[in-house]
Amino acid sequence: MSRFDSMHTLREKLEQADRFLIGTELVSVRGGMSERSAVKARTFANDLVDADAIDWISITDNAGGNPQLAPTALGKPILYAGKEVVIHLTCKDLNRNALESEAWLLHSEGFNNILAMTGDYPVAGAGGTAKPVFDIDSVGLISMLDQMNRGLDPNVGQSGPRKPRFEGTNFLVGAVTTNFKLHEGEVMPQYAKLAAKIGVGARFIINQIGFDARKQSELLAYLRAHELGHVPLIGNVYLLSPRVAELFAEGRIPGVVVSPALRELCRRHAGGADGGKAFFTEFAAKQIAIYRGLGYRGVYLGGVHTFPAIQQILTVERSFAPGDWRQFTREIAFSRPGEFFYYAQNDATGLADPTRRASIAARPSKHVSALYHFSKWMHNVAFTPGTLLARWGARACASAADPMQGPKPLRLVEHASKAVLFRCKDCGDCSLPEIAFLCPESQCAKNQRNGPCGGTRDGRCEVDGFGDCIWLRAYERLKHDGHEQTMLAHTPVVQDQSLRGTSSWANAWLGRDHTAKPKPVPGDVGSMPPSPADAPPSSSSPPP
């Protein structure tokens, strides 16, 4: 291992802009460490540990919603050998207590790098498909890890004698984002959520798998234009194969798209004498060259399972001339007809032009309903602090026999009306006003309260039966009112489960729900920036 690798943490490497970093994904396996698949993964890991070119190894957490060996089992030998390890931590299988417990374990074992994600919806499990958790989402998880870094306060929400804060952890927390989406209502909420993740403590960003250089350049330009460019951005490079290209094209992997044009290209090369191996290797090498040329901080290699395959990709990439990446951006430009772009296209480069917004044709949305207008009016009249009805509601609930439920007739009206109108699940900590009066518990498979997950495909939820993503619907409602820039411009929502089954009206009026929680102190590490969802582009921002 090189002296640079052995003496520098990933945090330090990300801060040193003179080196383009290479990270590699190690996919965990099902079964114990003696299983043949685990032995193969360990052999791959050992090769990566000895490779000077690899800066860190990233280990997945039940990838694809499948049960697998805990990432720490594969990570310990790597960490103890002196290589930087990034542990994936997701919200799909663990509630907030278990996530905190896992984080303490990681801290105690010396794992300081975490990639925090919402996670894929479960698709398998012993005895059938597992029940998903999604107690908090990626924003809530990042916020919790950031609080642990600053010394988690055990007194928050607790009564009795005050206890001292816990000793601060030293987590470098990363997050994932994607703008490889078809509709405006998918892309813009992703940008808003990206800002939220950075606002609560994400210190590096990895983009989702995608195959369009214009979108890759747009993501970097967006961060720079909205004063988020100080956060290192890592480009996702996936080594395709004929089989994987088909899986992506069929939508079998949530959030990953292979366009019809790219699918046809992969099929054509798969028919070659080598099954397309040389083509796919060069294709991955060109993606690395593009990210290097655009100014990304490094790349994240996935879909590679042997070190010789990585060596081949890196060797091909090193053979390119410094300016070749500009031609490659013309080749790897697999957007889809009608795809939304935030920035106009630079005619000279084919990439995003950060000085010009793309022209967007106004169109009516089927999601702007009479119920939406009624809900806004009712909220303004009855739940805006200081209004006559809000003051009356607070008095009525405070003096009720059970203040957690409020007056029985009022509770009956609440329960019946919200069940019919919003399919309410009676969580008691209502997020309807923050999601344009759409219920995340009944209408989102992952109960996402701080923006969308990355799993949508053409605007629809990755889970059958849920229809259009509620965040796409919310965005279109807000845009109809000219308020789309306010999406996620609030303190991150962490739902209080102790309120379940109580009156959300009473909890709102009496200041018991999440809306009454103190906001982060301005300038604090965990404070939220203003939502940049629709801020004007900066003409002074450097082009990618």
Phi, psi and omega in degrees: 000141183288160179298325179298314181295318187284342185250357185234133174280169177297323177303315181292321179296320180294333180279344181261101190284001184273002180227130176277121189269151178235118174246155182229141178271132173246112183277126179292172187231167175264132182114178182278179184291345180270351178299150182301320179295324178290320177298319178296318179295322179293321178297317177300316180297319179298320178296321181292324179301321183276357186268117178297331185288341184263121184272329177203158177242128184253128186244129188283159180241099180048054184302142178071010182079018180257146177289132182214168177301137180304137185299333180295332180297318176281333187281330184301309179301326179292313180298315182290341176277355175099007180265145177288134182237136172249120180264128175282134178228120186237162187263000189285331187249350187229141173277180187297327178294316180292325177294319177296317178301315179297321180295320177296321177298314179300316178300315182293328181274353178095010176274105185257355182249121183232134171258108187267124184221158173292313177103159180283148177295134182302139179236357183206174178164161179296124180081007181134186182288136181287154175279128179287158180257289180049047177293317170233169180250188184298324178295316177297322179293315179299318179298318179296316179296323177294321176296322177295323177298324183270001182096093184300132181267112182285355184270350182296122179076006183247151175253170179099189182301141181284139178253153180290153174298152175284156176299138183293143174275182182228046184283134165264111188257127176249166180218168181241145175218164176212136170240012178279062183238159186276316190257152175304319181291353171263317186290311186295318174298329176295318178295319179296319180291325176300315177298322179295319179298316178294323181296330181259004171133003177291130186246357166205155186232135172246130178277160180288163176302133178196160188227052178214111185296330180294317177293325178296318179289326180295320181299315180294318179296322180297314179299316181294317183291335183252025173059036176241007185288353177286346180273122182302136181247126182251130181272137181270120179242120182244128177282105180288161170218164179305317181293314182294322178301321178292319178299316179296316182295330180276358180075024183283340179248113185306131174084354182250131186237132165245118184290161177305322181294317179290324178300317179294320178298316179296320178297320182296316181284335178296338180278000180286175184297326181262012181070016178091006185302312181296319179297313183292325176296313179293324179299316178294320179297323178293324176297318178299315181299322179295312180298320178297315181293324180290333182108017173295158184281340180176190179227159181237110185271124176233167180075010181245132187236002175221149181292324176304326177294321177294316180302318179299315181298313182293325178295316178297318181297322179291340181281348181284148173286156184306326183265001184297333184301331180296323176289324181296329179296333176286331182278320182260077184221065187258064171279175181246154179305131179080009183292141181279136172233139180287319180256152173293163180272136173282115186297331183285325185251339186080001182261186180287140174256102186291356178267355183223127171286145175291145177285130184240120179287127178291138178213145179292153180246135177291347183273352177272093189253170175297325178298322178298313180296319178296318181297318178299314181298313181297319179296316180298322184283317191256339188237359173285124182306134177097345179287160183302313182292325178295319178294319178296316180299319179297317179294317182296319182287322181295328182265001181289158178302323176235096183299339178287338180251336184078183178302138185302316179299320180293320179295323178296316178298315180301308185299314183291314184293317182288329177295318181286314188279325188235002185057042185302139178257010175060047181285339178081350180230078198282135177249011181307312183297335183272348181237040176052040175063048172235135185274120181287336181285321184264340188240007176228123184299334184248009178052050183278116183252358181231040181107170187282156167285181181264010191268002183293153175226116182055038176088353185255151178299147179291342182261127181302141176097352183258351174067211182295142179302136182293335180283329170295315179297319179296318180299315181294326176293314181294322179294325177303325180269357183076022184243018183297336179290347180272355181302124179068014178276047180218167177302135180308140183271122170238109186294136179267107184291343179292345181270355184301134180085358176259176183280118177291331176296311179299319181294324177289313182295325184262007174071039180255345185271185185296337182292340182267356181291146181297141179280152179301149179291132179305133181088350178292158182302324185263010184285152182271134173282163173301147180295125180264021190303329183222027178292149181292148178293151180264123182289344181271355181292134181291137178292154180291000000 
